[in-house]
Amino acid sequence: MSQDSLDQTENVELPDAGSAEAADDVTVDAENADAPADAADDDATASEGAAEDAEEAVDEVAEFKSMLRSQPGDWYVIHSYAGYENRVKANLENRIQSLNMEDYIFQIEVPMEEVAEIKNAQKKIVRRVRIPGYVLVRMDLTDESWGAVRHTPGVTGFVGHTHQPVPLTFDEIYSMLAPTVEAQPAAGKPAAEAASGGSSKSAVHVDFEVGESVTVTDGPFDTLPATISEINVESQKLHVLVSIFGRETPVELGFDQVAKI
């Protein structure tokens, strides 16, 4: 190798450590600059998901209403003994088959709901009858269909006129059969904290009395008067008696679902 080649080799400058660190800093800064954009993308995706969920809920409601309107027959309410609603439903379904009434009596429903109960500091979702003592029947009212329903074991009668019961309105049947949805915890709040109302349990001021008259402000019994029969401070629930179809029916409501008269 010639002397000139050796001199050129010795004159080659290597990048110093400072230049490498500067390059690393540029890379880190670029990555940090991408972070807000990623966060914005996540927020946009979450917003789009929430909007899609809302649209799906609206579509489900519209579909449910459309189905109710398209069904044959009218909806009627029958009395039963509280606690025997599902047995009455089974008895009536058996009678429909044995009496060949399928062309006149189409559907029997016992409206149910899911509610949160708190026992021993444990929150549990329970399923129960929404309107104790009542069963809904979709049917074409004739003398034969009336007799088939009326003489079913456990049925004490139709609501309304004995032989000419009045069918429910669309709004009434929708409020009774529409599915209930439990409110979700607020975003960013743990479920346990949301269920207890916060990380620390504060004292609850109860401004109700047993025997007091109130007005229902939420749910299927909205605007109806009610009488308080029991107060559960721990779960912030009221047991009230609501006059439905001429009978007092026990209903459980939250403190925020009633208003003083």
The 8 nearest C-alpha neighbors of each residue, nearest first, counted from 0:
[[1, 4, 2, 5, 3, 6, 8, 7],
 [2, 0, 4, 3, 5, 6, 7, 8],
 [1, 3, 5, 4, 6, 0, 7, 8],
 [4, 2, 6, 5, 1, 7, 0, 8],
 [5, 3, 7, 1, 6, 2, 8, 0],
 [4, 6, 8, 2, 3, 7, 9, 1],
 [5, 7, 3, 9, 8, 4, 2, 10],
 [8, 6, 10, 4, 9, 5, 3, 11],
 [7, 9, 5, 6, 10, 11, 4, 3],
 [8, 10, 6, 7, 11, 5, 12, 4],
 [9, 11, 7, 8, 12, 6, 5, 13],
 [10, 12, 8, 9, 13, 7, 6, 14],
 [13, 11, 10, 14, 9, 15, 8, 7],
 [12, 14, 15, 11, 16, 10, 18, 9],
 [15, 13, 18, 12, 16, 19, 17, 11],
 [14, 16, 17, 18, 13, 19, 12, 20],
 [17, 15, 19, 18, 20, 14, 21, 13],
 [16, 18, 20, 19, 15, 21, 14, 22],
 [17, 19, 21, 20, 16, 15, 22, 14],
 [20, 18, 22, 16, 21, 17, 23, 15],
 [19, 21, 23, 17, 22, 18, 24, 16],
 [22, 20, 24, 18, 19, 23, 17, 25],
 [21, 23, 19, 25, 20, 24, 18, 26],
 [22, 24, 20, 26, 21, 25, 27, 19],
 [25, 23, 21, 27, 22, 26, 28, 20],
 [24, 26, 28, 22, 23, 27, 29, 21],
 [25, 27, 23, 29, 24, 28, 30, 22],
 [28, 26, 30, 24, 29, 25, 31, 23],
 [29, 27, 31, 25, 30, 26, 24, 32],
 [28, 30, 32, 26, 27, 31, 25, 33],
 [29, 31, 27, 33, 32, 28, 26, 34],
 [32, 30, 28, 34, 33, 29, 27, 35],
 [31, 33, 29, 30, 34, 28, 35, 36],
 [32, 34, 30, 36, 31, 35, 37, 29],
 [33, 35, 37, 31, 36, 32, 38, 30],
 [36, 34, 38, 37, 33, 39, 32, 31],
 [35, 37, 39, 33, 34, 38, 40, 32],
 [36, 38, 40, 34, 35, 39, 33, 41],
 [39, 37, 35, 41, 40, 36, 42, 34],
 [38, 40, 36, 42, 37, 41, 35, 43],
 [39, 41, 37, 43, 38, 42, 44, 36],
 [40, 42, 38, 44, 39, 43, 45, 37],
 [43, 41, 45, 39, 44, 40, 46, 38],
 [42, 44, 40, 46, 41, 45, 39, 47],
 [43, 45, 41, 47, 42, 46, 40, 48],
 [46, 44, 48, 42, 47, 43, 41, 49],
 [47, 45, 43, 49, 48, 44, 42, 50],
 [46, 48, 44, 50, 45, 49, 43, 51],
 [49, 47, 45, 51, 46, 50, 44, 52],
 [50, 48, 52, 46, 51, 47, 53, 45],
 [49, 51, 47, 53, 48, 52, 46, 54],
 [50, 52, 54, 48, 53, 49, 55, 47],
 [53, 51, 55, 49, 54, 50, 48, 56],
 [54, 52, 50, 56, 51, 55, 49, 57],
 [53, 55, 51, 57, 56, 52, 58, 50],
 [54, 56, 58, 52, 53, 57, 59, 51],
 [57, 55, 53, 59, 54, 58, 52, 60],
 [56, 58, 54, 60, 55, 59, 61, 53],
 [57, 59, 55, 61, 56, 60, 62, 54],
 [60, 58, 62, 56, 57, 61, 63, 55],
 [61, 59, 63, 57, 62, 58, 64, 56],
 [62, 60, 58, 64, 63, 59, 65, 57],
 [61, 63, 59, 65, 60, 64, 58, 66],
 [64, 62, 60, 66, 65, 61, 59, 67],
 [65, 63, 67, 61, 66, 62, 60, 68],
 [64, 66, 62, 68, 63, 67, 61, 69],
 [65, 67, 63, 69, 64, 68, 62, 70],
 [68, 66, 64, 65, 69, 70, 63, 173],
 [69, 67, 65, 66, 70, 64, 169, 71],
 [68, 70, 66, 67, 65, 71, 64, 72],
 [69, 71, 67, 68, 66, 72, 73, 137],
 [72, 70, 69, 73, 138, 139, 105, 137],
 [71, 73, 138, 139, 137, 70, 74, 105],
 [74, 72, 137, 138, 166, 139, 75, 71],
 [73, 75, 137, 166, 136, 167, 138, 135],
 [76, 74, 166, 136, 135, 167, 137, 73],
 [75, 77, 135, 158, 134, 157, 136, 133],
 [76, 78, 157, 134, 158, 156, 133, 135],
 [79, 77, 133, 155, 156, 154, 132, 157],
 [80, 78, 154, 132, 155, 133, 153, 84],
 [79, 81, 132, 83, 82, 153, 84, 78],
 [82, 80, 132, 131, 83, 79, 84, 133],
 [81, 83, 84, 80, 131, 132, 85, 128],
 [84, 82, 86, 80, 81, 85, 87, 79],
 [83, 85, 87, 86, 82, 134, 79, 88],
 [86, 84, 88, 87, 83, 89, 109, 82],
 [85, 87, 89, 83, 88, 84, 90, 153],
 [86, 88, 90, 84, 85, 89, 153, 91],
 [87, 89, 85, 91, 86, 90, 92, 107],
 [90, 88, 86, 92, 87, 91, 93, 85],
 [91, 89, 87, 93, 88, 92, 86, 94],
 [90, 92, 94, 88, 93, 89, 151, 87],
 [91, 93, 89, 95, 94, 90, 88, 96],
 [92, 94, 90, 91, 96, 95, 97, 89],
 [95, 93, 97, 91, 96, 92, 98, 90],
 [94, 96, 100, 92, 98, 93, 97, 99],
 [97, 95, 99, 94, 93, 98, 100, 92],
 [96, 98, 94, 99, 95, 93, 100, 92],
 [97, 99, 95, 100, 96, 94, 147, 101],
 [100, 98, 96, 97, 101, 95, 102, 94],
 [99, 101, 95, 103, 102, 98, 104, 96],
 [100, 102, 104, 103, 99, 95, 105, 96],
 [103, 101, 100, 104, 105, 99, 139, 138],
 [104, 102, 139, 100, 101, 138, 105, 144],
 [105, 103, 138, 101, 100, 102, 106, 137],
 [104, 106, 138, 137, 101, 103, 102, 107],
 [105, 107, 137, 136, 104, 108, 138, 135],
 [108, 106, 136, 135, 88, 137, 109, 105],
 [107, 109, 135, 110, 134, 136, 106, 88],
 [108, 110, 134, 111, 135, 84, 85, 128],
 [111, 109, 129, 176, 108, 128, 175, 130],
 [112, 110, 128, 129, 127, 109, 126, 113],
 [113, 111, 129, 127, 126, 128, 179, 114],
 [112, 114, 126, 125, 124, 127, 115, 111],
 [115, 113, 124, 125, 116, 112, 126, 181],
 [116, 114, 124, 123, 125, 122, 117, 113],
 [115, 117, 123, 122, 124, 114, 118, 234],
 [116, 118, 122, 121, 234, 120, 123, 115],
 [119, 117, 121, 120, 116, 122, 123, 234],
 [118, 120, 121, 117, 122, 233, 116, 123],
 [121, 119, 118, 117, 122, 233, 195, 234],
 [122, 120, 118, 117, 119, 123, 116, 191],
 [123, 121, 117, 116, 115, 120, 118, 124],
 [122, 124, 116, 115, 117, 125, 121, 118],
 [125, 123, 115, 114, 116, 113, 126, 122],
 [126, 124, 113, 114, 123, 115, 127, 116],
 [127, 125, 113, 112, 114, 111, 124, 128],
 [126, 128, 111, 112, 129, 125, 113, 114],
 [129, 127, 111, 130, 131, 110, 112, 109],
 [128, 130, 111, 110, 112, 127, 131, 250],
 [129, 131, 128, 133, 132, 110, 248, 250],
 [132, 130, 81, 133, 128, 129, 248, 82],
 [131, 133, 81, 79, 80, 78, 84, 130],
 [134, 132, 78, 79, 131, 77, 130, 76],
 [133, 135, 109, 77, 76, 108, 84, 78],
 [136, 134, 76, 108, 107, 75, 109, 77],
 [135, 137, 107, 75, 74, 106, 138, 76],
 [138, 136, 74, 106, 73, 105, 72, 104],
 [139, 137, 104, 72, 73, 103, 105, 140],
 [138, 140, 72, 103, 141, 73, 104, 137],
 [139, 141, 138, 144, 145, 142, 103, 73],
 [142, 140, 144, 143, 145, 139, 103, 146],
 [141, 143, 145, 144, 146, 140, 147, 162],
 [142, 144, 146, 141, 145, 147, 140, 100],
 [143, 145, 147, 141, 146, 142, 140, 148],
 [144, 146, 142, 148, 143, 147, 141, 149],
 [147, 145, 149, 143, 144, 148, 150, 142],
 [146, 148, 144, 145, 150, 149, 143, 151],
 [149, 147, 145, 151, 146, 150, 144, 91],
 [148, 150, 146, 151, 147, 156, 145, 154],
 [151, 149, 148, 147, 146, 152, 154, 155],
 [150, 152, 148, 149, 154, 91, 153, 147],
 [153, 151, 154, 150, 90, 87, 91, 155],
 [152, 154, 87, 79, 151, 155, 80, 83],
 [155, 153, 79, 152, 151, 156, 78, 149],
 [154, 156, 78, 79, 153, 149, 157, 77],
 [157, 155, 78, 154, 77, 149, 158, 161],
 [156, 158, 77, 78, 76, 161, 159, 164],
 [159, 157, 76, 77, 164, 244, 156, 78],
 [158, 160, 164, 165, 157, 161, 244, 163],
 [159, 161, 164, 163, 162, 158, 165, 157],
 [160, 162, 163, 157, 159, 164, 156, 158],
 [163, 161, 160, 164, 145, 157, 159, 142],
 [162, 164, 160, 161, 165, 159, 140, 157],
 [165, 163, 160, 159, 162, 161, 158, 157],
 [164, 166, 159, 163, 167, 75, 160, 158],
 [167, 165, 75, 74, 73, 164, 168, 76],
 [168, 166, 74, 171, 75, 172, 169, 165],
 [167, 169, 171, 170, 172, 166, 74, 173],
 [168, 170, 172, 171, 173, 167, 68, 67],
 [171, 169, 173, 168, 172, 174, 167, 175],
 [172, 170, 168, 174, 169, 173, 167, 175],
 [171, 173, 175, 169, 174, 170, 176, 167],
 [172, 174, 170, 176, 175, 171, 177, 169],
 [173, 175, 219, 171, 172, 177, 176, 170],
 [176, 174, 172, 173, 177, 110, 171, 219],
 [175, 177, 173, 174, 110, 172, 178, 111],
 [176, 178, 173, 174, 175, 179, 63, 60],
 [179, 177, 176, 180, 112, 175, 111, 174],
 [178, 180, 112, 177, 181, 113, 176, 111],
 [181, 179, 182, 178, 113, 183, 112, 114],
 [180, 182, 183, 179, 114, 113, 115, 184],
 [181, 183, 180, 184, 185, 179, 194, 193],
 [182, 184, 181, 185, 190, 186, 193, 180],
 [185, 183, 193, 190, 186, 188, 182, 189],
 [184, 186, 188, 187, 183, 193, 189, 190],
 [187, 185, 188, 184, 189, 183, 190, 193],
 [186, 188, 185, 189, 184, 190, 193, 192],
 [189, 187, 186, 185, 193, 190, 184, 192],
 [190, 188, 192, 191, 193, 187, 184, 185],
 [189, 191, 193, 192, 184, 194, 188, 183],
 [192, 190, 194, 193, 189, 195, 197, 188],
 [191, 193, 197, 189, 195, 194, 190, 198],
 [194, 192, 196, 190, 191, 184, 195, 197],
 [193, 195, 191, 192, 196, 190, 184, 197],
 [196, 194, 192, 193, 197, 191, 200, 198],
 [195, 197, 193, 194, 192, 200, 198, 199],
 [198, 196, 192, 199, 195, 193, 200, 194],
 [197, 199, 192, 200, 196, 195, 193, 191],
 [200, 198, 197, 201, 196, 195, 192, 202],
 [201, 199, 197, 198, 202, 195, 196, 203],
 [202, 200, 199, 203, 197, 196, 198, 195],
 [201, 203, 204, 200, 205, 232, 233, 199],
 [204, 202, 205, 201, 232, 235, 233, 200],
 [203, 205, 206, 202, 232, 207, 201, 235],
 [206, 204, 207, 203, 232, 208, 254, 235],
 [205, 207, 204, 208, 259, 254, 203, 230],
 [208, 206, 205, 209, 211, 230, 227, 259],
 [209, 207, 211, 210, 206, 227, 230, 205],
 [208, 210, 227, 228, 211, 229, 207, 230],
 [209, 211, 227, 226, 228, 208, 212, 229],
 [210, 212, 208, 227, 209, 226, 213, 207],
 [211, 213, 226, 225, 227, 210, 260, 259],
 [214, 212, 259, 260, 225, 258, 224, 226],
 [213, 215, 224, 258, 257, 223, 225, 222],
 [214, 216, 257, 221, 222, 223, 217, 256],
 [217, 215, 221, 257, 256, 222, 214, 258],
 [218, 216, 221, 256, 215, 220, 219, 257],
 [217, 219, 221, 220, 216, 256, 174, 215],
 [218, 220, 174, 221, 175, 217, 171, 173],
 [221, 219, 218, 223, 215, 222, 217, 216],
 [220, 222, 216, 217, 215, 218, 223, 219],
 [223, 221, 215, 216, 214, 220, 224, 217],
 [224, 222, 215, 221, 220, 214, 225, 241],
 [225, 223, 214, 213, 215, 241, 222, 212],
 [224, 226, 241, 240, 213, 212, 214, 239],
 [225, 227, 212, 240, 239, 211, 210, 213],
 [228, 226, 239, 210, 209, 211, 229, 238],
 [227, 229, 239, 209, 238, 210, 226, 240],
 [230, 228, 238, 237, 227, 209, 231, 239],
 [229, 231, 237, 232, 236, 238, 209, 228],
 [232, 230, 236, 233, 235, 234, 237, 229],
 [231, 233, 235, 234, 230, 236, 203, 205],
 [234, 232, 235, 231, 117, 236, 203, 118],
 [233, 235, 236, 232, 231, 117, 116, 253],
 [236, 234, 232, 233, 231, 254, 253, 237],
 [237, 235, 253, 231, 234, 252, 254, 230],
 [238, 236, 230, 252, 251, 229, 253, 239],
 [237, 239, 251, 229, 228, 250, 227, 230],
 [238, 240, 227, 228, 226, 250, 249, 225],
 [239, 241, 249, 226, 248, 225, 247, 250],
 [240, 242, 225, 248, 247, 243, 239, 249],
 [241, 243, 247, 246, 245, 248, 244, 240],
 [244, 242, 246, 245, 241, 247, 248, 223],
 [245, 243, 246, 158, 242, 159, 247, 76],
 [244, 246, 243, 242, 247, 158, 159, 248],
 [247, 245, 242, 243, 244, 248, 241, 240],
 [246, 248, 242, 241, 240, 243, 249, 245],
 [247, 249, 241, 240, 242, 246, 250, 243],
 [250, 248, 240, 239, 241, 238, 247, 251],
 [249, 251, 239, 238, 240, 248, 252, 241],
 [252, 250, 238, 237, 239, 236, 249, 253],
 [253, 251, 237, 236, 256, 238, 250, 254],
 [252, 254, 236, 256, 255, 237, 235, 251],
 [253, 255, 256, 236, 235, 257, 237, 252],
 [254, 256, 253, 257, 258, 252, 216, 217],
 [257, 255, 217, 253, 216, 254, 215, 252],
 [258, 256, 215, 216, 214, 255, 213, 254],
 [259, 257, 214, 213, 260, 215, 216, 256],
 [258, 260, 213, 214, 257, 212, 207, 211],
 [259, 213, 214, 258, 212, 224, 211, 257]]
